[in-house]
Amino acid sequence: MSDLATELDRQDVRVEHASGLSGTLAEFGRRMRGGDLGSLPVIVGLVVIWTVFQIANPVFLSPDNLVNLTLELCSVGVISLGIVCVLIAGQIDLSVGSVSGLSGAILAVLFVNQGWPAALAVVAAVAAAALVGYVYAQMFNRLGMPSFVATLAGLLALLGLQLWILGAAGSINIPFTSGLVSFAQLWFLPPVVAYVLAAVPAAVVLGSGLRLAARRRAAGLSARSTTALLVRAGALLVVLELVAWYLNQSRGVGWMFVFFVLLTVALDYMLTRTAWGRSLFAVGGNAEAARRVGINVRMVYTSAFVLCSSLAAVGGILAASRLASANQSSGTGDVNLNAIAAAVIGGTSLFGGRGSAWSALLGVVVIQSISSGLTLLNLDSSFRFMITGLVLALAVAVDALARRSRASHGQA
């Protein structure tokens, strides 16, 4: 353990020495050669996609279209957050679409048909989904059933349960006057609030950077300069304020999108700053090694499946609220594939042990951008499937090559 701590300190010193421009470029090159690509491929891909569609149709990057894009991606994005958790653990959940459709159906039946309060109906729908995730975990932990098989069976069974709950009518409309529909369709941040919230991430980056630098200096280690921290936080502030200003030229920033971003931030904190997150990465990297150092591997798998199903339920509720309806097609179609593809395209590894919450956000932005751009060009949906499939294949190829590069450089 002491050797590991020493090596981590050495890595931190190398990173902090890269505060200057030449040092930063050298560190960036070292990470690229080591296969640590981070979010660079998806960001480059997103820039290319936006450039192509903007040239093809100038409406693509208009404030109105970008506002619509931020609202349309939320439901699949939330589902993709759960996929990130199971992929990091080295597993898969193929039933998230069915779970989201079933949760929307439960919400509609309890809220509309049974007259339950909306909040209580939401809790019941999420609790039912969490139970589904728990069952998957037990099938994997106790029976040794591969998650691929367990969740594929769940996909079919839950779809049938969804159809049975909806009944012969097959569709239940959620009142437009309800808070759920207003939240998903009509509620936007006041411009002043949007500007204030856009400044929060920059303040957090600056504050956390200053605290880390102070702790490192107190320990006699090198630390990033205050100037570098101010430049980093200032650049982030300018970008986010420009985004808020541009969206405010239309309807503004939707509360549903803010909710999605907050969920992403919360999951990122759980993955990077908690013992649970470290255990999840450890299990995904090498389950046997994690077990030998005392990690409760079964509990980690259980938490990943339960969290994945719960987030799928939240995504299904957002989708039903956005459409003001729960019907037989809810959660079907390409919901499953888009949620999984978003996580992988964003940078989460299919091989387990690597990924981040932000990969779900980046990936779903890519997928929704493709869908929005092709819609504006009046192209058939077949092109969307083909292009998304190509992007997914490229993302997996990049991940495989990066994994090979890390292995050749002796990294985990």
N, C-alpha and C positions, 0 to 999 in steps of 0.2 A: 504493500500500500504506500509506503514511503517513496519507493521508486516511481510509482504512478503519480503521486503528488508533485514530485520533483519535475517530472516530464511535463505535467500540466502547467507548472509555473514557467518552464522554459518556453512552452508554446505561447503563453500569455505575453512573455517578454518579447518574443518575436513579433506578435501582433501589435503590441504597443509601440515597438520601435518603428513600425510602419506608419507613423503619423505624418511624416512629410510626404510630398508628392512622389519623389523617387522611391521612398520606402514603401508607400502604398502600392505603387505600380509593381515593385518587386514582389511584394506579398501577394498581390493579385495573380501575378504570373506563377508563383509557387503553388497557389491553390489550384489554378487551372491545370498545371502539369500533374498535380496530385489527384485530379478527377473531382475536386470539390467545386462543382459548377454553380451550386446554389440555385437562385432564381433567374440567373442570367439567360439561359435558353428560352424560357417562357416569356420573359420581358422582351427579348429581341423578336420572338415570334409574334407577340402582341403588337409591337410597333409595326412590323411588316403587314400584319392583317389589317390594322387600322389604316395604314397608308394606302394599301391597295383598294380597300372599300371606299375611302374618302375620295380617291381619284375617280373611281367608278361612279360614285354618287355623292356629291357634296353634302347631302342631307345627313350622311352617316354620323359625322361628328358634330351635328347641330345640338344645341342644348336640349331640345325636346326629345330627340332620339336617345341621347345619353341618359336622360332621366328615366325614360322607359326601360332602357337596358339595365339600369341599377335596380329597378323594381322587379323585372322579369327574372333576374338571376338569383334572387334571394332564396326561393324555396329549394331549388336544386343545390344551391350553395350550402345551405344549412345541412341538407342530407349528406353532401360531400364531406363536411366536417366529421361526421361519424365514420365515413369510409376511411378517412385519414387515420383514425384511431385503430381500426382493425387491420389496415394495411401495415402500419408501423409494427403491430404485434405479429405480423407475418401471416395473417389470416385474410379471409374475404367474406363479405356478406352480399349475396346476390338477391336478397329479398327486400332491400330498402325501399324499392318502388312500391311493392305490395304493402309494406308496413305503413308507408306514407298514405296510400290510398285507403287502407283500413282505418287509420287514425282519423282521416277526414270524414269517413263515413260514420264512425263512432261519435265524433263531434257533432255532425249534422243531426243524427238521430236523437242524441241526448239534448242538444240545445234547441232544435226546432220542433221535433215531434214530442219529446218528453217535457219540454219546458224548463230544463235545468238552467241555472245561471251559466253564462259563457265561461267564466273562470273555472267552475267546477267541471264542466264538460271538457275543457282543455286538459285539466289535471287527469281526468279519467282516461282520456285518449292516450296521453303520454305514459300513464301507468300501465295501460294494456300493452303498449309497445315495449316498455321496459321488461315486462314479463316475457314477451317473445324473445328478447335478447338473452334473458336469463336461461330460458329453455335451450337456446342454441348453445350457450356456454356449457350447460350440463351434458348436452349430447356430445360435445367435443371433449370435455374434461373426463367424464365418467364412462362414456361408451366408446370413445376414440373415433367417433364419426368425423370424417373430414368436414371442415366448415363449408367447403364448396357443396358437398352433398346435402348437409343439414339445411343450409339456407336456400338451396335450390328447391328442396321439398317444401320449405316454408313459403317460398314464392308462390307455389301452386296452391297450397292449403290456405294461405292468407287471402289470396285473390278470391277463392271460393267463399271464404267467410265474409269478405267485403260485399260480394254480390248478394249473399244471403241477408246481411244486415240491411242493405238498401231496399230489399224487397222487390216486388213486381214493378213498382214505378221506376226503379233504377236510378233515380236522381232526386236529390233534396236540395232545394234552394235555400240559401242563407239570406235572411233579410238585409237589404241594403242599408237599413237604418242601424244595424248592429255595429257595435264597436269593432268587431273583428274585421268586417268589410271596410269600415272607415280607416282602420289602421293600415290595411293592405293597399288601399286604393287612393285615399283622400288626404291622409295626414302627412304634412310636410313641415320641416323645421322652419321657423321664422328666420329670415336672412341673418339677423344679428346672432341668433343662437348657432346657426351653421358656421359663421365665422369664428365664434368662440370655441366651439367644439373642434374646428379644424386646427386651432392653436394648441389644443391639449397634447396631441402626440409629440409635437416639437418640445413642449415644456417637459414632458416625461423623459424624452431622450436626453435632453440637456441635464435635467436633475439627476437621473440615474448615472449618466456619464461622469458628472462631477463627483458624485458620491463614490463611484468605483475608483476614480482617479485619486481621491483623498485617501481611501483605504490602501491603495497600492503604494502611495508615497509614504504612508505611515508604516508600512511593512518593509520599506526600503527597496521597493521595486519601481521600475520605470512606469510612467503613466502617460496617457494621451494628453496633449497640451490643451489648455483652456481654449486657445484660439481655434484648434481643430474641432473641438466640441461645439463651439459657437457657430462655426461655419456649417457643420453637419446639421445642427438643429435649425439654423437659419434657412438652409436650403429646403429642408423638409417643410418648414413653416410656409415658405413662399409657394411651394408646389401645392400644398393642401389648401391654402387660401385661394389660389387661382382656381383650383377645382371647385371649391365652394362658390366662388364668384361666378364661374361659368354656368354651373347648374342653376344658380339663382336667376340666371337670365330666362329660365323657363319656370317650371313649378318649384324647383329647389331640390333639396335633399329629403328623400322620403324617410319617415320614421322606421319603416320596415327595413330599409337598407342600413340604417343606423343600428338597428337590432342585430342584423346579420354581422356587421362589423364588430359589435360588442361581443357577440358569441365567439367570433374568431379570436379576438383579443383574450377572452377568458380561457379558451382552449389553448392558445399559445402559452399563456402563463402556466396552465396546468402541465403542459408538456415540457416546458423548459425550466420551471422554477420549483417543481414539487418532486417529492420522492416517488409519487405515482408515475409521473412522466418519465423519470429516469429508469424506473422499473419497466415501463412499457417498451422503451427503446432497447433495454437490455434483453428482454424476452424476445423481441423481434429479431435482434441480432444473433442471439444464441440462447435458446431456451434452457438447454442443459447447463450451460455455464451460469446462467442466472439462477437456476435452482440450487446449484452448488454453493453460491455465495449467500444463500438464505432468502432469496426472493420467493414470495408465494406466487408461483407461476399460474396456478389455477385461478387465483383471485384476480390476477392481472388480466387473464383472458376473459373472465366473467365481466369485469368492469368495462373492457373494450367493447364486448358485444352489447351489453346493456346500454352503454353510452351511445353506441351506433344506432341502435333501434330507437332510443329516446329522441335523438336528433332527427332521425327519419320521420318520427311522429310530428315533431315541431315543423319540419319542412312540409309535411302533408297538410297540416293545419294552415300554414301560410298560403299554400297553393289553393286550398278550398276557399280561404278568405279572399284571395285575389280574384278567383273566378266567381265568388259568391254562390258556390254550388259544390256539392259532393255527388259524384256520379260513378257509373260503372267503369269509366275510362280513367278515373283519377288514379295516379300512380302507375299506370300502364304505359305502353309505348316505349319511349326512349328514356324515361326517368332513371331507371336503373343504370343504363349504359352511360348516360350523361354524368350522373353522380360519381361513378367509378372513374370515368374518363377525366373528369375535372380534377380529381385528386392526383391521378397519375400524370396528366399533362402539367399540372402545377409543380410537380417535382417530388411527390411521394413515391417511394420505391415499391414496386410490386414484390420485391424480394424480402421486404421487412427490415426494420431497424433504422430506417431513414425517412424523414418527412417532416412536415410542419403544418400548422393550422393555416398559415398564409398560402400554402400551396392550393388549398381548396378554393380560396378567394381568387387567386390568379387564374387557376384552371377554369373556373366557371365563367370568369370574364372572357377568356378566350373562346369558350364554347358559345356563350351568348352573343359575342361579337360576330362570330361566323353566322349564327342563325339570323341576327338582326341585319347584317350586311346582305345576305342572300335574299331575305324578305324584301328589302328595299330595291333589290335588282329584279324582283319578280321572277326569281329562279325557282325551279321545282325543289321540293324538300329532299329529293334524292341526292342533289349536290351537297346538301348539308351533311347527310350521312357519310358520303364519300370523303368530303374534306375533313370532317371530324375524325373519321377512321384513320386518314393519312396522318393527321396531327398526332393522334394517339400512338400510332406506330412509331413515328419519329421520336416522341417523348420516351417510349420504352427503349428504343434503340440508344438514345442518348444516355439513359439511366444505366443500361447494360454496359456501354462503353466506359462510362464514368466509374462504374463498379469494378470493371477490369483494371482500369488505370489505378484506382485506389489500392487494389490488391497487389499490383506490380510495384507500388511505392510503399507497401507494407502498412497501409492504413486499414482501419476497420471498415 
